[in-house]
Amino acid sequence: MWSAGYITKSGIALLYNEETNNTYDVCLKLTKEVLTIQKLDVVCTRGSESQVNGGAEHNVPVVISKIFKDQVHLLRTAGDEVTITVRYLREVPSFLKLPLGTRSDENMDSKSIHVVQVKGEKQGSPGPPSNDHSRVSSPLFDSGFHLNGNGNNTAPSPPSPSANEPKYEKRWLDAVSLPLLMARVSRYKAGTDKLRSNCFEVFALDGASTNILQFCTAAESTDWLQAISTNINDLTLENIKIVNKYCSSDDQIVHMGWASESTQGSAAGQTSIFKFLALRGPYFYIFRSPPISATDWGQAETTYNLYEVLFKVHKLWMAEDCWLQARLYLGLEHSPEQQDNESLCFSILVGHGQSHTFRVELATDLAIWEKSFQRAVFLEVQRIRLVLHDGWKHGAQQDDKEDQEQTFQCKIGNLYTGEKSRRKSQTHSELVGAVGSKSYMCSSQGSVLCFTIDFGSGFTCSEGASKTVLWRYKFSQLKGSSDDGKTRVKLLFKNAESKQIEMKNCMKNDRQFYRQLRGKNEARQSLHIAELLSWEDVELIAELSQCPPPTYPSICQHSHHSKYRSISGLCNNRQNPLWGAANTALVRWLPAEYEDAEREPKGWNRGRLHNGFQLPSPLEVSKKIMKSYFKRDDDAYSKMLVEWGQYIDHDVTFTPQSTGKHCMNTCENVHPCFPIKTDDMLSVTQPCMPFHRSTPACFVNFGSDIRQALQQQQMNAITSFIDASVVYGNTPTLESFLRDLSGFNGKLTVNNQFKDPKGRAYLPFVPTLPSSCHQDLRGERVECFHAGDSRVNEGMPLITIHTLWLREHNRIAEALKHLNDHWSPETVYQEARKIIGALHQIITMRDYVPKIIGPESFENYIGPYRGYDPTLDPSASNVFATAAFRFGHSTISPILMRLNESFQEHEHIPHLRLRNTFFSPWRIVKEGGIEPVLRGVIGTAAAAVSADMLMTEEVTENLVVLKNAQFMDLASVNLQRGRDHALPGNNALIQRGIKN
């Protein structure tokens, strides 16, 4: 099924009223089943005043006033009926409801507002006359609010301060709660195909609506739209599972949901109507409203047999979906009045020229409908096959004799079945299930062809004389079929190039492509695959893999509207938007050196020689060359140099590993497993160390050498820029999770369970609990911390630096808000993020890099900043991420020192061997906070590096990796990773350097 998991989130949006053209802030809270909209209001939390409530439920347009203790007598003498008149009917903004007088953050209730006019009289005694000209000096009174009984131009004096003095607070109050079961969302103006800009509306099953929710950026709008749609789809899936429990296997629901149907020729101005679609058993249903009860299924507006319909996607969105996301992340906006020329549409063709065209809201919805139709058709074929096998075998044999006398012609993509009716044609296709396979002679462009339907292999078209197969499709590739009710039958297949072909599309290019793929294994021994494929084939394969095109500059056409860098790094360079962006391939300085020139790393085929020698085991190299039992101090630098190196490495490079649980239990080289042999024949429990290969990236270098383009590349999952993504993440989803959106202060969220001994914040915990971090068995659990980079828990110094930047962001955000009270929470957050990113750059380029490469090298090769260069690719290189920047592993010390405030050995917190610091956030929380660790890395000398002292045994014999029962060897892992990435040897790099 299509479940993506329920999403819960909260955030700020604007609620837009199309009639009045007004907007105001609302708070959105999304749970599994409900979307709640909250409005900001001022409420009295203390005092003895009375309150007059208004709103639509009382036929009063706004909250009129708070009536205080010294005005209650007006109501007491007003009679049994009180009329409250309001001359200004527009809703009062929240800030105007605050008490009058000088604003004070400490005391917001120093003055009171009296904004109602109370009319009425006790029987026999008239009340005080009202004065329509009386006003008090405030925006509220200037707008036309009056309080009967106070005719002068000053506000009544507030009661003297006391314990009962009213106190006001801004609070978010629930205004609308919309159940999401069978709900729908729409980005379009009602009844039209006009796309709203950064807006959408949510409608409940009963027709209730959120009204139009507006967001500042398209990225934020899309994030919310996807979250709400995910929960709607998952609730629908949950409902489908419940219904299917009580239905037979022939009556199962495959998928159902809302779509907007185009209705040309309907009511004036009405171009689309929402319909509820369902795939159930052998039928496709179209409803005006969702079927709730069993009887509702019989009330469908239209019902079609699946074998009657042809499903057609209007645009190839699967391959373009990542670019759609990129445009939305960048905040690119459509004109609110423009025609939506990129609508996500599919058609249902039903013969006789009839069709239904439907539009969905997201590319994921379109993909779900496409897959659902494929599955429904497949299940229907299976059902027919079983039915016919049990009961129609005799009829099949009898009818087969009649069919042998007929000739089938395949003309211009249409299969003619002689004079048989549609029912007869249907019978023939069903009888195939009884006899196993059936062949028809047909012709195309004067050539005699043979068309075979086989329930085992699918559809095959071959030359009549030579029997050479021209094309073949499996039943799983059949997207739909239709006929004209007489003689014409149309089949629609999923095609590699266009996603759809008809019978007529037996094109030369398709034949060549499939012949090449079929013959690839036979030609492998003598031909390289690059000799079999053209650039068009490579781009086609990339498209099928959902890889982006090599360039797409149009996605950056509006990126200059944002003064802040995108969270994913897209469009930092507008001419080359992918340069430095997350989830792009690591750059190659030299071509990869795979054993098979494609993807098998050196050492994959045991016994193969390289330069006349067999490659040594990485573990052997580690033991004989890399391991060191003693590390000398380097008095020139502190350990902070080492820790900052690891921290900033996590800001610019991260290569994810392939998944595959079987890699933990095999010592064979089977993709994606590339285990490290221990070469210890006596070892039974540990014959090898598990190793997962890096996740492959999409094809790169289109337009260059095909061999290089087809070589397996590795990706950098984070941005290559020094941009503090280690703090903020590299996706909108992660960024939103790390932000304190409910605080409206631009800050990052902090841990709500623990604080340090001085009350300072820790990082929040990961969302999935319980986490896999190590625990103190003597007390309360401390889960893994959550930060912008997933490796935050690898060591205690890393946790310490992450925590420092969390606190620094929040400190800066608070200071910025104090200086710029008019700034929105988003502006505060982005400005603080920009400052934090700049600090990362300054520390790295001023204080770190010169100490690593030396002042002279820094001056010669880097030097002062010379301005932005759009021709320079900032993407991290493969050799840098996989080899060069791992030099820091040789500077790791075996002991983590924890010092007191005098930078001496701590009286209560002992030093730790490195193996005891891995994935142990509990030691930070329960053993003094980050300060002892911070003093330790600042006040302790770094480990010196020399040819005989490279890597401490703490990382070569005792490296801890989560979800791995055995210790790992970091040196061996580094060497194996270099082979995995097919890095050329040092000599090749030296020669490249000499040549340049």
FIDODREN-59060 format. One record per residue (C-alpha): x, y, z. Coordinates in steps of 0.2 Angstrom, whole numbers, plus 5000, padded with zeros to 4 digits. Layout:
BEGIN
XYZ...
REM end
This chain:
BEGIN
500050005000500550185000500750235018502050355023501750365041500650495051501450665053501150785068501750965067501251145071501651315064501051485059500051525043498851665037497051645036496351735020494651795018494251814999492751925002493552055013495352025006495952025024497151905032497651865050498851755059498251575064499151435072499051265064499151105074499150945064498850775072498450605065496550635063496250825065496850985058496551125071496651305068496951425082496651615083497751725094496651815107496851915122496051835138495951895155496751765167496451855184495251985191493351995195492752075179491352015169491551965151490451995136490751865123490351895104490651805088489551715075488851605088487951755096487651845080488951975086490352005074491752025086492252005104491552175110492352205127492852165144491652235157492552275173492052285191491752465192490652465177489552315182488252435189487852495171487152325167486352305184485252455180485052425162483452315164483052135159483652155141485252235136485652295119487452305114487852415099489352415089489652545075491252475068490852295063492652245057493552125068494752205080496552145078497252065093498552195097497152325098496252215112497752245123497552365138497852555134499252655140501152635139501652455134502552365147503252185145503152165164501452235167500252225152498652255162498952435169497552505159495852435153494852455138492952495138492252475121490452435122488852545122487552465134485852525130484252485140483252545155482352475170480552485169480052655175481752725176482752775160484552735160485852865156485752935139487052885126488253005118488652955100490053085100490953035115492652955112494152905121495852925114496352755107496252665090494752575096493752725101494252815085493552665076491852705083491652605099490752695114490352645132488752715138488952815154490652885150490353035139492053125141493553105130494653005142494652825147493952785164495252775178495752595181495452525198496952535210498152395209497652255219497652065219496052065209496652185196496352105179497852025170497851985152498851865141498951825123498351645120498051535105496251475106495451335096494351405082494151265069494451085071494350985055494250795055495450725041494550565037493950575019494450765019495150845004496350985000496351104985497651234979496451304966495051434966493351354969492751274953494151334942495851284936496651444943498051404955498251504971499951564976500651474991498851444997497751294999496051255008495551095017493751035016493050905029491950765024490450865029490951015018491651115033493151215027494751295035494551445022496151485013497751455022499151565015501051545018502551655016503451535004503051394992504151285002503151305018501551285009502151125001502751055017501051085025500151025010501150865010500950835028499050855028498850745012499950615020498850605035497250605024497950465014498450365029496750375037495950325020497150175019496650135037494850135033495150035017495949895028494449895039493249875025494349745016494249635031492449605028492449595009492849444998494549434989493549484973492849644981494349724989494649904988496349954980496250134982495050284984495250474986494750644979495150714962494550864953493650824936493650944922491950994917491951094900490251144895489551154912488951294922489651464918491351494926491351314933492751214925493051084938492050984951492850874965492350694963492750544974493550404965493750224970494550064963493549914970493549734964493249734945492549914945493050094944491850204953491550394952490550474967490050644971490350614989491250474998490350305001490050285020488850145021488749985010487250055001488150204996489250094984487650074974487350254972488950294962488750434949489650324936490350144937491550064924492249894922494149894923494349804907493349954899494450094904496150154898497150254911498250394904499450514914499550674905501250724910502850624915502850684933503850544941505450594934505150784936504550774954506150814962506250974952504451014957505051004975506551104971505551244964504351244979505851244991506451394983504851494985504551504967502751574965501451554952500351714948498751684958497751724942498751614930498151464921498951314929499851234914500751104925499251024933499450844938498150764927497650594922496250534910495050384910494650334892493050234891492750204872491650294860492650444862492150474880493350514894493550584911494950704915495450714933496750834942497650794959498550904970500250824972501450724961501350584974499450574972499750554954500950414956499850324969498350334956499450264943500150124953498350084960497650064942499049944938498749844953496849844951497049784933498349654938497149584952495649584939496749484927497149364941495349344946494849314928496149184927495649084942493749094938494049034920495248894926493948824937492348834926492648894908493948764901492648674891491948834884493648894880494048744869492448754860492648944856494448914851493948814836492948964830494349084833495548984822494649024807494849214809496149334804496749474816497449634808498549754818498349924809498950084815498950034833497249954834496849774835495449724824494549564829493549524814491649534816491649484834490749604846491549684862490849544872491649414861493249504861493149504880492749324880494349284870495449384882494649284896494849114888496749144887496749104906496048934903497148884889498748964895499249064880498549114863499249184847498449294834499149334817499049514813499949634801500749804802501349914788501249764776502249644788501449494795501649484814501149364827500349434843500449314858499549334875500249224889499749224907501549174912502549294901501349434896501149514879502349474865502449534847503649444835503949434816502849304808504149214798505749234808504949234825506149374830505349454845505049644842504449684859503749604875502849674890502349594906500549604913501249714927501749844913499949844906499250014912497449994904496449944890494950004880493849964865492550044854491149924858491349844841492949784834494349904840495449864855496749974862498149924875499150044885500849994891502150074902503550124891505250164896505350324885503650394885502750294899501450244887501350164870500050094859500049934849500650044834502250094843503349954837504650074833506450044828507150134843506150024855506649864847508549914847508449964865507649804871508749704861510249794868509649764886509249584882510949554874511949644888512349484897512949394882514049534876514749574893516349464891516849554875515949724875515749864888513949914891514450094886514650024868512849964868512050114874511850284867511650454876509750444874509750274882510750334897509650484899508150364898508850254911509250404922507450464920506750294925507850304940507050464944508650564942508550744939509150814922510950874922510451064922508851154926509251334927507451384926507151324944508151474950507251614941506451684956507751634969508451814971506751854980507451774996508951855004509351695014510151535007509051385004509151255017509551125004510951224996509951234979510251384968511751454978512351464960510851514949511651454933512151284941510851264954511451094960513251144963513551114982511751064985511250914996510950744988512050774973513550674968515250694975516450774962517750664954519450744951520050584942518950444935518450304946519450144946518250004947518749824944517349804931517449984926515650004932515349974950516349834957517749904969519549844970519549684980517849634975518449484964519649384975521249334967521249474955522949554953523249744953524949794945525449614947524949594965523449544975522749684986523049665005521649655017521249825024521349745041523149685037523649865032522849935048523749815060525449825051525450015047524050115055523850055073524750145087524850095105525550265111525150445106526350585109525650765113525750905101525951055113525651175099523751135098522351085109521150945106519851075101520751085084520350895082518550915088518251065077518950965062517650825065516250945068516551055052516750895042514950845047514451015040515050985023515050805019513950655023513950495012512450385017512650195017511550075008510249985018510249795019510149695035510849545027512549635027512749605046512649415043513649385027515549375023515149365004515349514992513549534987512849714983512749814994513849715006515749725005516349645021518049665027518949495029519849465046520949335038520849245055520549065051520349025069518949145072517249075072516149225079517049355069517649295052517349475044516849645049515149705041515249845028513849925019514350015002513850195000512250234992512450264973512050434966511250474950512150484933513250634931514250714917512950704904513750754888515550684892516150504891514750374892515950254902516250384915514350434916513850254919515150224933514350214950514550374959514250424978513250564984513450694997511850705007512150875014512651045007514451065003514451245009515051295027513251355031512951275048511851145041512551045055511451155066509951175056509851025044509751015025507850975022506351085026505650935037507150925048507351115049505551125055505750995068507251075075506351245076505351305091503851355080502651355094503651495103503551625089505251685094506351625080507251505092507751325090506851195101507751125116507650975128506050985138506550845150508350895156509351055159511151065165511651105183511451295180509751275171510451295153509751205138510151035130509850975113508150895110507950705109507650615093505850585088505950395087505950325105506750225113508350265104509850155102511150265112511950185127511150205144511650215162510850065169510750145186509450275182508350365171508550345152509350475142508950465123509950505108510050695105509350775089510250905079510550965061511750815058511350635062513050595069512950715084512950575096514550495090515650575104515450685119516450825112515350825096513750835108514650975117514951085101513251055095512451105112513551265111512851315094511051285100511251395114512151525104510751535091509451555104510451695113510651785096508851765092508351835108509451985106508852015088507052015094507452135108508252255095506952225082505352205090504452225074505252075066504251915063504851745070505451695053506451845051507251825068507651645064508351675047509451825053510151715068510451575056511451685044512551755059512851575065513351515047514551665046515351625063515651445056516451515041517551635051518151505064518551375050519451495038520351605050520651485065520651305058521251285040522851395042523351275056523051125046523951175029525051305036525051495035526051495019525051365010523451455015524151625009524651544992523151434988521751514997522151695003520851835007519151825000519051894982517251894979515951774973516451674958515051594948516151484938516851394954516051224958515951224978515351034978516350924989517550804980517550614982519350604987519150745000517650675009518250485008520150505010520950675013519850755026519950585036521750635041520950695057520750515063522650505066522450655078521250565090521850545108521450385117520850475133519450605135519950725149518650815159519250965169518551075183518351265183520251275187520651165172521351035184520750855185518950845191518650795208517050695205517050665186518450545180519250545163518650425150519350305138518750345121517750185119516650245133516250405125515350345110513450365109513350405127512350565129511850505146513550555152513350735147511650745156512150655172513950695174514150885175513450945158514551005143515751115153516950975160517150905142517351085135518751125147519550955143519650985124520251165127521451125141522250965134523550955120523150865104523950705099525450715088525550625071527050535064527450395053527550275067526050345077524550355066522950295074522550245092522050075096520450145104519850175086520750025077520149895090518749965100517750075088515850075093514550075079512750075084511749915080513349825077513749695091515649695087516949825088517549895072519249955065519150135059520750125049520049965040518350055037519250205029520250095017518749995012517750155009519150214998518950054988517050064988517150234980518450174968519750314972521350314962522950284971524050414978525250404963523850454951523450604961525250654962525450634943523850744941524650874953526250874943525350894927524351044933
REM end
